[in-house]
Amino acid sequence: MTKTFHFDASVLRRFNSAYDTFQEDAAFESRGSFLRAFPRNNLPKLKIDDYVIGLHSPTFCDHVEAKTRLWGVIGGSTAIKFGIYFGKTRSDAQRKYRFSHKFGDDKGNAFRSVRKALVRLVEEGSRRRPNFAAIDANALSQMFKAKILSLYFPQQFLNVCSGEHLELLASKLGLSEGHFLSEYQHLLLRVKKQNSITRGWSNTKFMRFLYDTFIRREKKEASPIEKPRGKSRRRVNFEDIHNQRSAIGAKAEKFALEWERKRLIGAQLDHLVERIEDRRDRPGFGYDFLSYTSDEQRRFIEVKSAAKLDQGHRFFLSDNEHATSRSAEHRESYYFYLVTFDGKGEPSDLIPVLAESLYLHAEIAPSCYTVRFRVKPFVGSLVQRTMKTGRSAIGEIPFSVAFDLPVQAGVR
């Protein structure tokens, strides 16, 4: 049995209230992308050029190190940690396959040995009761192994990859000495599940709490959004915006929907992918997609194309969307999915941000109004109508102005 560690409840609540889900959502999406690209059943057939870093992107090693960085960091060492890679060294500028000779004497044998070690690692990690001794004895490097296990089996292994950090956290949390490093990954999850508050947190959230509390105490979670550095004086051409909005919006929405599907997969909510509801053709709802943050919590998603300006980014928001995002029913679960585009006009990245958080860090200003009215007949028309009908047509006709307040939000 794991010794129960008692966290300070006030510390947990303080962390929870300040926690920004942006990095968590991005970490889930990156894991979902990895699982789609490299399902574990396909690993025995993995080819060398789809494994090594340095040839093209994305490969298996690209995903594990860089593309899933928000899930867990394994940087700081050379590419030899992968067993084999394609590139150069400080003493040799020629780009070629390079490998650790513990795996073989040529690239073919080295890769086959690496792949065999990878397959064995995943087999051990998939067991209900993992063989921690076999995992630690596996020839792949420590951080690489730990990251792979946490990506494929988050229900068994916490996404803390450094051996030094695993031992430090184990000591801080009162775990006994002498365990295997992979076992500490497993035991840290048990600690998480023993606490009534952290039990409901994701692995990524718990990992960040451990790092912020015990390893990097001075580092604070930063919002991806901040106010623009100056006032926008740019003229807005609404005719051009209207002409471009449909094409750009459709690309952004398609990109965001796929991103959300991968986030659910990465968050171990695969069963909810088919339950995403498309509500774009029903604007009265005030958002584009209905999804889920957990089995019990709904997520309201409004997709926005974030246009790059001199002072940051901008998007437009309708009065209905704004009102919906701030309503009691939606405000804690209403997200903007801000899609940015590359130089070719294609979606390149997505920032998921809670609307309430964005409003705190962005500049919001009215940019146009919709004016509705009826015109009261002028005097000449009144005289003509009176002569024709013999009745007075003088009377007050209602005049009203309805305001539609799109929001101008600066995003960096």
N, C-alpha and C positions, 0 to 999 in steps of 0.2 A: 504493500500500500504506500502511496505517496503521502508524505507528511503534509498536512494542510497548512498553507501559508495564509496569514490573515493580512490582506491589504487594508490600508487606511481608507475607509469609505469616503472621506472628504477629498482625498487625493483622486480617487476614481471618479467622483462626481465632477471635480474641477476639470479633469482631463476630458471627460465626456462632454461637458458643456462647451469646451473650446475646440472640440474635434471637428475638422472639416473633412467631409466625405469625398472630396475631389480625388485625392490620391488613392483612396480605397477603391473607388469606382474604376479609376484608370488601371489599378493593379488587377482587378477582376477581369477587365476587358483584355488586358495583355495575357493573362493566364488562359482565357477562353480562346484567344488567337493561337496560342501555343498548342493547346489541346486539339484544335481543329487541324493545324498544320502537321502535328506529329502525334497522332493517337498511338498509345503504347503498344497496341497489337501490331502496328506496322514497323516497330523498331528492328525486328530481325531482318527486315528487307532494306533497311536504311543504306543509302549509297554515300560514298565518301564525299562527293561534291555537295550533297544535301546536308552533310554533317559539319564540315570544317568551316571555320571563320576565315574570311580573307578572300574568298573567290567571288561570291555573289551574295546578295541578301534578299530575303532572310533565310538563314539556314538554322539547323538545330541549335548550334552553339550561339548564333546571333540572338535567337529567342531566349535561351537560358541566361545569357549574360546581360545583353543590352535591352532587348525589347520588353523584358519582364523586370526591369530594374526596380520599379515601384513595388514589386512583389517581394524582392529580396536582393541585396547587393552582394555581388561576388567579384567586384573589380579589385584593382590594386596589385594583381599579379600578372605574369605574362601569359600569353596564349598557350603555352605548353601545358597549362593546367587541364586543357581539353584532351590531352594525349597526342593529338595530331592537329595541325592547322596549316594554312597556306599563307606564306608571307616572308618577311625578311627579318634579319636580326641586326643588332648594332654593328657587328663585325662583318656582316655579309649582306649586301644590298640586293642580292638576287632574290626575286620572289619565286618561291617553290614550296613544295610540301615539306614540312618539318615535323618531327615527331620525337617522342620520348623513347629511347631505345629499350626501356623496360617492356615496351609493348611489341617490339619487333625490330628487324634490321633493314626493312624496306617499307615503303608507304603502304603497300598492299597488306602485308602481314600485320603491320602496326594498326591499320584501321580495323582489320578483322578482330584483332585482340581488344581494341577499344570498344567496338560494337558488342562483342561478346560480354565484356565487363558491364556495359550499359544494360544489356538485356537481363543479365543476372541481378543487377542492382534493382531493376524494376520488379523482377519476379520476387525478390526478397521483400521489397517494400509493399507488395500487394497482399502479403499474407496477413491473416487476422492477428497473428502474433509474430511480428517480424523477428528475424534472426539478426539481432543487433551486432553480434560478433562477426557474422558474415558480411554485413553491410560495411562495418568499419574496416574489415580486411580487404574489401574490394579495391582494386588497383587504381580506380579513378580518384582524382584529388578530392580533398575533404569538402571544400566549399561547393565544388561542382556537384558532388554527390548529394549534399544536403539540399541544394537548390532544386535538383531534379526530383528528389523525394517529396519535397514540399509542394511542387507543382502538380505531380501526379496523385499524391495521396495527402491532401491537406487535413483529412480526418485522422491521420496518424502522425504527421510530422509538422511541427511549427516552422514557419519560414524565417528561421534564424540560421544562418549558414556558417558563420565564422566559428571555428572550434574554440578560439579564445573567448568569444562572447557567450557561447553556450556554457562554458565552464564558469564564467563570471556570473551569469544569470542563475545558474544552478546553485552557486554559493549564496547569492543574495536571497534566493527564495527558499533556502534551507534544505535543498536536495542533498542527499548523501554523496560522498566522493566515490570514485571508482567505477562509475557507469561509463558505458560506451557513449561517444559523442552523439551518435544517431539515437541512442536511448534517451539522452537529455532532450533532444528534439521532441520526442514522444512524451516525456514526463512533463515538459513545460505545458503541453496541451492539457494534461491532467490537472495541472495547477489552475489553468484558465477555467476549466469546467467545474472546479470545486467552489468557485466564488459565484454568488447569486447575480452579481452585476456583470462580471466579465464572461460568464457563461453564454450570454446572448450576443457577445461581440464576435466579429469576424476574426480570423487568424491575423489578418493584416492590422486590424485595429489593436489587438492585444500585443502584437509584436512592436508596434509603434509606441504603445504605452510603456512596455518594458525598456525600450531604448531611451525614451524621454525621461524615464524615472531613474534608471539605474546605470545607463551608459553615457548618454549625451544629455545631461540635465539642462544645459544652457540652450539647447536647440528647441525652438518653438515651431509648431505647425503654422505654415504661412498660407494665406489664401492666394489662389492663382489670379485673383482679381484685385485691381487697385484703381483709384481714380486717375483720369488723364492728367497730365502735368500742366495743361493750359486749357483755356476756354476754346471751344470750337467756333471758328468764324467761317467755316466752309459753307458755301451755298449748296443747298440741297435741290437737285433736279428730280422732282417727283415723277415726271413723265419717264425719264430714263430708268428710275428705280422700278416703276411699275412694269416696264417692258422686260427688265432683266429678272425680276423677282420670281416668275414662274419657273424658268429654266434652272436658275441657281437654287431656288427653294426645293425643287424636286430632287436635285442631286444631293443636297444637304440632308433631306429627309430619308432618302434611301441609304445614305452613308450612316446616319444616326441609328436607323432601325437595325442595320447589321451590327453596328457597334453595341447596341443594347442587347442583342441576342448573345453576343460573345461575353458581355458583362455577366449575364445571367449564368452562362455556362461556367465562367470563372468563379462565380460566387456559389457554386454547387447548387444552383437553382435551375438546372437543366429542364426539369419538369414544368417550369413556368414559361418556357420560351413560346410554346404554342398558345399560351393564354394572353399574349400581348394583343391589345385591341387597337386597331387603327381608327382614330376618330377625326381624321383630317377633313372628311366630308361632312362633319357635323360641328361647325365652328362655334355653336352655342356652348359646347363643353368648355371652351377656352384653353385647349391644349391639343397636341397632335396624337400622342400615344398614351395608353394606359398600360403600365407595366408594374413591376413589383420590386421592392427593396428586400423583402423577406416573404415568407409564406403568408404572414399576417398583415404586412404593410404594403399598401399600394404606392405606386410612384407615378406622378403625372408629369409627362414629358412634353415640353414645347421646344421644337427645333428652330434654331435661328442661325442664319448665315451671318457670321461676324465679319463685316467689311473693314479692311485695314485703312486707317486714316493717319494723318500726320501726328495726331496726339493719342493714338491708340487704336481701338476698334469701336464699331458701332453696329447696332441693329435696331429695328423698329418693332414696337410692341403696341398692340391694340388696347383700347380701354377695357374690353371684355377680358383679354388675357391678363392684363394687369390686375383687374378686380378679382378674377378667379385665383390668381397666385397669392393674393393677400387675404382670401376668405378663410374663415375658421376651419372649414373642411379641408382645404388644400394647402395652406401655407407651410406646414411642416413636411410636405412631401411633393412640392411643386418644383421641378428642376428645369432649368434652361440647358439644352444641349447645344453649345456654341460651336459651330462648324467653321473652320478656317479653310482657305483654299490656297493651292500652290500657284505658281506663275502661269500654269497652263489652264487655269480655271477649274481644276479638279479638287474635290475635297481631300484634305491632307491630314487634318487632325481634329480632335473633338475635346472640348472642355466641358465636363458635366458640373454644373454649379447650382446649388440650392438658390431659388429666387430670393429668399430673404437674405441670404449671405451676399448675393450680388448687389442688392439694393443698398446694403451698408457700405460697399466698397466702390460703387460705380457712380458716375454723374448721370442724373436722370432729369430730363427737361422736355417740355412739350415741343414738338417740332411741326405740327400741323393741326388744323381743326377741320372738322366736317360741319358745314353750316347748312341747315335745312330751314326753309321758310316758304310762305305763300305771299304773293304780291297783291297788295290792296289796289283795286282799280283806280286809275287817276280820274280827275274831274270830268274830262271830256267824255270818257266812256260812261260815267255815271249819268250825264245829261242825256246822251243818246239812248241809254237803257230806259231812263225815266219817260222819255218821249214815246218810245215804242211800247212800253208796257203800262204806262200810266201809274206806275208804282215807284216809290222811292227806293233806290238801291244803295242809299247811304247806310253804312253799318261797319262796325269794327270786325275785321277778319284776323284770326289769331296769328301772331308772329312768334316763332320759337327758334332757338339756336341750340342744337345738340352738339356737344363737344366729344370728339374722338381723340384721345390723347396717346398717340404712339410715344414710346419712350426712347430717348436717345441715350444709350449706355456706352460709356467708354470702357473698353477692355484692352488690357495690354497682353 
